[in-house]
């Protein structure tokens, strides 16, 4: 429990509860370029063999390896094969063909000698190396064979996978539809970034969280900015029913103007939990009504981004069919001038840079860890995860690092 008597969930328990509220969204046949970032719902079987013939990986000479088992072999050039041409010749003993990268290997040849390893005079070529069978040959079907599985169900599509699908002539694939996400900012102190007002703070949470969701592939709608009144929050939240996820920022702590929780309850949202044993980002309200999952994130800009990274991003990935949705972790070593200390009981996520040095990522905390400043988030490449049970962390200690998805 925290000082106010509230039960704090561990990070792992909170994320498990979040993911229990989520499932892959209904199927659609999406254009390949639009499907990137989502998981295939069916295995794709190759209709084409790629490449459709053995071809050269180098500019050079197609040869019979039996004719060039030792350096110094002299061969006669009987043809030139450019990429895009079909060879018309069959190589016999002592013969070779000038060949370009990607051109089909002629019949009789089983290897390629790159041009830097050959000396030519007229139609005669002297090879400067011994030749191995299949040397510099890209095999027929190296990338795909007709009738065989190309991409398994559950594969998350990236750029290479999209290229493989286009290579098969496919333009659409079955994937979960994109998550529909609504974003609401709350706070009497906020104004729109394009409508500054005296005494007001520009709302960066709403646009930032919307952008983070869009980068994942969600379709995002803004619900605007609500005042710190439960009725106003409630009215702005009502249109969010029917979305796959609604993300709010601020209003979920214990202050008298923190009214988002009351509005969610009045809306009929069945709450899963309120608070998590982490810093930053302890105030976190998560629940569901119908198909809509509600995320009440903290109001400090960096806290909201960290909470998005730890909880909302995995949820949206689950909706898009990803099997592995946990935030990625990589090992590193702590790079500090003085030991870090914290109380036991809460996981701390420390913004840091982590350059590779001496074979390891060296995690150096940024000077400012304030939750209200976006600059430390902008400079961070990783979050150092300091476990709940730990209290002191010294230079050189092994740490888990979470690469932040917002970097770059």
C-alpha positions in Angstrom: 0.0 0.0 0.0 1.0 3.6 -0.4 0.8 6.3 2.2 -2.9 6.9 1.5 -3.9 3.3 2.1 -4.3 2.4 -1.6 -3.1 -1.0 -2.8 -0.3 -0.8 -5.4 -0.1 -3.4 -8.0 3.3 -4.6 -9.3 4.2 -3.7 -12.8 3.9 -7.3 -14.0 0.5 -7.8 -12.3 -0.8 -4.5 -13.7 0.3 -5.4 -17.3 -1.2 -8.9 -17.0 -4.5 -7.3 -16.0 -4.3 -4.8 -18.9 -3.6 -7.6 -21.4 -6.5 -9.7 -19.9 -8.8 -6.9 -21.1 -7.5 -7.0 -24.7 -7.7 -9.4 -27.6 -6.9 -9.3 -31.3 -9.4 -7.1 -33.1 -11.7 -8.5 -35.9 -10.3 -9.5 -39.2 -10.0 -7.4 -42.3 -8.3 -7.8 -45.6 -5.8 -4.9 -45.6 -3.5 -3.6 -48.3 0.0 -4.9 -47.6 1.5 -1.5 -46.9 -1.3 -0.7 -44.5 -0.9 -4.1 -42.8 2.7 -3.5 -41.7 2.8 -3.5 -37.9 -0.1 -6.0 -37.6 0.1 -9.8 -37.4 -1.1 -12.2 -40.1 -4.2 -14.1 -39.2 -3.5 -16.9 -41.7 -0.4 -18.6 -43.0 0.5 -17.3 -46.4 1.6 -20.0 -48.9 3.9 -19.1 -51.7 2.4 -19.1 -55.2 5.7 -18.3 -56.8 9.2 -19.6 -56.5 11.7 -16.8 -55.8 14.1 -16.5 -57.4 12.7 -18.5 -60.3 16.1 -19.7 -61.4 19.7 -19.9 -60.2 21.3 -16.4 -60.6 24.5 -14.7 -60.1 25.3 -12.8 -56.9 28.2 -11.0 -58.6 29.4 -9.3 -61.8 31.9 -11.8 -63.2 32.1 -15.1 -65.1 29.8 -18.1 -65.0 31.9 -21.2 -65.1 32.0 -24.9 -64.6 33.7 -25.5 -61.3 35.2 -28.7 -62.6 37.2 -26.6 -65.1 38.7 -24.4 -62.4 39.7 -26.6 -59.5 43.0 -24.7 -59.2 44.1 -21.1 -59.8 45.3 -20.3 -63.3 42.6 -22.0 -65.3 42.1 -20.4 -68.8 38.6 -20.4 -70.3 37.0 -19.1 -73.4 34.2 -16.5 -73.1 31.3 -17.7 -75.3 28.4 -15.4 -74.2 27.5 -12.3 -72.2 24.4 -12.5 -70.0 22.9 -9.3 -68.7 20.4 -9.1 -65.9 16.9 -9.6 -67.4 18.1 -11.8 -70.2 17.5 -15.5 -70.6 20.7 -17.4 -71.4 20.7 -19.0 -74.9 23.9 -21.0 -74.4 25.0 -24.2 -72.6 28.6 -24.1 -71.4 30.8 -26.9 -72.5 34.3 -27.9 -71.2 36.7 -24.9 -71.1 33.9 -22.4 -71.7 32.5 -19.6 -69.5 30.1 -16.7 -69.9 30.4 -13.0 -68.9 27.5 -12.5 -66.4 26.0 -9.6 -64.4 24.5 -9.6 -60.9 21.0 -11.1 -61.0 21.3 -12.7 -64.4 20.3 -16.3 -64.7 23.1 -18.9 -64.6 23.4 -20.6 -68.0 23.1 -24.4 -68.3 26.3 -26.2 -67.6 27.6 -23.6 -65.2 27.5 -24.1 -61.4 29.6 -21.2 -60.1 30.5 -17.6 -60.6 34.0 -16.0 -60.4 33.8 -12.3 -59.6 35.4 -10.1 -62.1 38.1 -8.9 -59.7 39.4 -12.5 -59.6 39.8 -12.9 -63.3 42.0 -11.4 -66.1 40.6 -11.1 -69.6 42.3 -10.7 -72.9 39.9 -10.8 -75.9 37.8 -13.9 -75.5 40.2 -15.6 -73.1 39.9 -15.4 -69.3 42.4 -16.5 -66.7 41.0 -17.2 -63.3 43.1 -16.1 -60.3 41.4 -18.4 -57.8 40.2 -22.0 -57.3 36.5 -22.3 -57.8 34.0 -24.0 -55.5 30.7 -25.4 -56.7 27.8 -23.0 -56.1 30.3 -20.1 -55.4 28.5 -16.7 -55.7 25.3 -18.5 -57.0 21.9 -17.5 -55.6 19.9 -20.7 -55.7 16.5 -21.1 -57.3 13.9 -20.9 -54.5 16.3 -19.4 -52.0 13.6 -16.9 -50.8 10.4 -18.9 -51.5 9.2 -22.1 -53.1 5.8 -22.4 -54.6 3.4 -24.4 -52.5 5.4 -24.0 -49.3 4.6 -21.8 -46.3 6.0 -18.3 -46.9 4.9 -16.5 -43.7 3.3 -18.2 -40.7 0.1 -17.1 -39.0 1.0 -14.7 -36.2 4.0 -13.2 -38.1 4.1 -9.4 -37.5 4.5 -7.7 -40.8 7.5 -5.4 -41.3 9.1 -4.0 -44.4 10.9 -7.2 -45.5 7.7 -9.2 -45.0 5.8 -6.7 -47.1 8.5 -7.1 -49.9 8.0 -10.9 -49.7 4.3 -10.6 -50.1 4.6 -8.2 -53.1 7.1 -10.6 -54.6 4.2 -13.2 -54.6 1.9 -10.7 -56.3 -0.2 -10.3 -53.2 -1.8 -6.9 -52.5 -4.0 -7.7 -49.5 -3.6 -9.9 -46.4 -5.8 -10.9 -43.5 -4.9 -9.0 -40.3 -6.7 -7.6 -37.3 -8.2 -4.2 -38.1 -6.4 -1.1 -36.8 -7.3 -0.1 -33.2 -9.6 2.8 -32.9 -8.3 5.1 -30.1 -9.8 8.2 -28.5 -7.6 10.6 -26.5 -8.8 13.1 -23.9 -6.8 15.6 -21.9 -8.1 17.0 -18.6 -7.3 20.0 -16.6 -8.6 23.6 -16.0 -5.0 24.8 -16.6 -4.8 23.5 -20.2 -5.2 25.1 -23.5 -4.8 23.9 -27.1 -1.3 24.4 -28.5 -2.7 26.6 -31.3 -4.8 28.7 -29.0 -2.5 29.9 -26.2 -4.2 31.7 -23.3 -2.8 33.8 -20.4 -2.2 31.8 -17.3 -2.8 28.5 -19.2 -0.4 25.6 -20.0 -0.3 24.3 -23.5 -1.6 20.7 -23.6 1.1 18.4 -24.9 -0.2 15.2 -23.5 -3.1 14.8 -25.8 -1.1 15.4 -29.1 1.8 13.3 -27.8 -0.2 10.3 -26.7 -2.2 10.5 -30.0 1.1 10.5 -32.0 2.4 7.6 -30.0 -0.7 5.6 -30.8 -0.6 6.6 -34.4 3.0 5.4 -34.7 1.8 2.0 -33.6 -0.8 2.0 -36.3 -3.9 3.1 -34.4 -6.6 5.3 -35.9 -6.8 8.2 -33.4 -9.6 10.6 -32.6 -9.2 13.6 -30.2 -11.9 14.1 -27.6 -10.4 17.6 -26.7 -9.7 19.0 -23.3 -12.1 18.5 -20.3 -12.4 20.8 -17.3 -11.7 19.4 -13.8 -15.4 18.7 -13.4 -16.7 15.2 -13.3 -19.7 16.1 -15.5 -17.6 17.7 -18.2 -15.2 14.7 -18.2 -18.2 12.3 -18.3 -19.7 14.2 -21.3 -16.5 14.2 -23.2 -15.9 10.5 -22.5 -19.3 9.3 -23.7 -18.4 9.6 -27.4 -15.4 7.3 -26.6 -17.7 4.3 -25.9 -17.4 2.1 -29.0 -13.7 2.8 -29.5 -11.3 0.1 -28.8 -9.3 2.2 -26.3 -9.8 5.6 -24.6 -6.7 7.3 -23.2 -7.0 10.1 -20.7 -4.3 12.1 -19.0 -4.4 13.6 -15.5 -7.2 13.5 -13.0 -6.5 10.0 -11.6 -4.5 10.8 -8.5 -5.9 11.6 -5.0 -6.4 15.3 -5.2 -9.9 16.9 -4.8 -9.9 18.0 -8.5 -8.9 14.5 -9.7 -12.3 13.6 -11.1 -11.5 11.2 -13.9 -12.0 8.2 -11.7 -15.5 9.4 -10.7 -16.4 10.0 -14.3 -15.3 6.6 -15.4 -17.4 5.0 -12.6 -20.4 7.1 -13.6 -20.0 6.0 -17.2 -20.2 2.4 -16.0 -16.6 1.4 -16.6 -15.7 -1.7 -14.6 -12.3 -0.7 -13.1 -9.5 -3.3 -13.0 -7.0 -1.2 -10.9 -6.1 2.3 -9.9 -2.4 2.5 -8.9 0.9 0.8 -9.8 4.0 0.5 -7.7 6.2 2.4 -10.1 7.9 5.8 -10.4 7.1 7.7 -12.5 3.5 6.9 -13.2 2.0 5.5 -10.0 -1.5 7.0 -10.7 -2.9 4.7 -13.4 -6.6 3.8 -13.8 -7.5 0.9 -16.1 -10.9 -0.6 -16.8 -13.4 -1.7 -19.5 -16.9 -1.2 -20.6 -18.1 -3.3 -23.4 -15.3 -3.6 -25.9 -13.7 -0.3 -24.8 -10.6 -0.4 -22.6 -10.0 2.8 -20.7 -6.6 4.1 -19.6 -6.4 6.9 -17.2 -2.7 8.0 -17.3 -1.0 10.5 -15.0 -0.9 14.2 -16.0 2.8 14.8 -15.9 4.0 14.7 -19.5 6.9 12.2 -19.0 4.9 10.1 -16.6 2.2 9.7 -19.2 4.7 8.7 -21.9 6.3 6.1 -19.6 2.9 4.7 -18.7 2.0 4.5 -22.3 5.2 2.6 -23.0 4.6 0.1 -20.2 0.9 -0.5 -20.4 -0.9 1.1 -23.4 1.6 0.1 -26.1 1.4 -3.6 -25.1 -2.4 -3.4 -25.1 -2.5 -1.9 -28.6 0.0 -4.5 -29.9 -2.2 -7.3 -28.5 -5.1 -5.8 -30.3 -3.1 -5.9 -33.6 -2.4 -9.6 -33.1 1.1 -9.5 -31.7 1.9 -12.6 -29.6 4.9 -11.0 -27.8 3.8 -7.7 -26.4 6.1 -7.2 -23.5 8.3 -4.2 -23.6 11.7 -5.3 -25.0 14.6 -5.5 -22.5 18.3 -5.5 -23.2 21.1 -6.0 -20.7 23.4 -3.1 -19.8 25.8 -1.7 -17.2 25.1 1.3 -15.0 27.3 4.3 -15.7 27.1 6.7 -12.7 29.5 8.9 -10.8 27.7 8.1 -7.5 25.5 5.2 -6.6 21.7 5.5 -7.2 19.4 5.0 -4.3 15.7 4.5 -3.9 13.3 3.0 -1.3 12.3 -0.6 -1.6 8.8 -1.5 -2.8 8.6 0.4 -6.2 10.1 -0.1 -9.6 11.9 3.0 -10.8 12.2 3.8 -14.5 15.1 6.2 -15.0 15.5 8.0 -18.3 19.0 7.5 -19.7 21.2 7.3 -22.7 23.0 4.0 -23.3 25.9 4.2 -25.8 27.7 1.0 -26.6 31.2 1.0 -25.1 33.6 -1.9 -24.4 31.1 -4.4 -25.7 28.2 -3.3 -23.4 25.5 -0.7 -23.3 26.5 1.9 -20.7 23.4 3.4 -19.1 23.9 6.9 -17.9 20.9 8.6 -16.2 20.0 12.0 -17.5 20.6 14.8 -15.1 16.9 15.7 -14.8 14.4 13.1 -13.9 11.5 15.5 -13.3 8.2 14.1 -14.6 7.0 17.5 -15.7 9.7 18.1 -18.3 9.6 16.5 -21.8 13.2 17.4 -22.4 14.5 14.4 -20.5 12.2 12.1 -22.4 13.4 13.7 -25.7 17.0 13.0 -24.7 16.4 9.5 -23.5 17.2 6.4 -25.6 16.4 3.9 -22.8 14.7 3.5 -19.5 16.8 1.9 -16.7 14.6 -0.5 -14.8 15.5 -0.5 -11.1 13.7 -3.4 -9.5 11.3 -3.0 -6.6 13.4 -4.9 -4.1 16.6 -3.0 -4.8 17.7 0.1 -2.9 21.3 0.9 -4.0 22.8 0.6 -7.5 26.5 1.3 -8.2 28.6 2.0 -11.2 29.1 -1.2 -13.2 26.0 -3.0 -11.9 24.0 -5.1 -14.4 20.7 -3.5 -15.2 17.8 -4.1 -17.5 17.2 -1.4 -20.2 14.0 -0.7 -22.1 14.6 1.0 -25.4 12.0 3.7 -25.7 9.8 3.5 -28.8 9.4 7.3 -28.9 13.1 7.9 -29.6 13.9 9.0 -33.2 
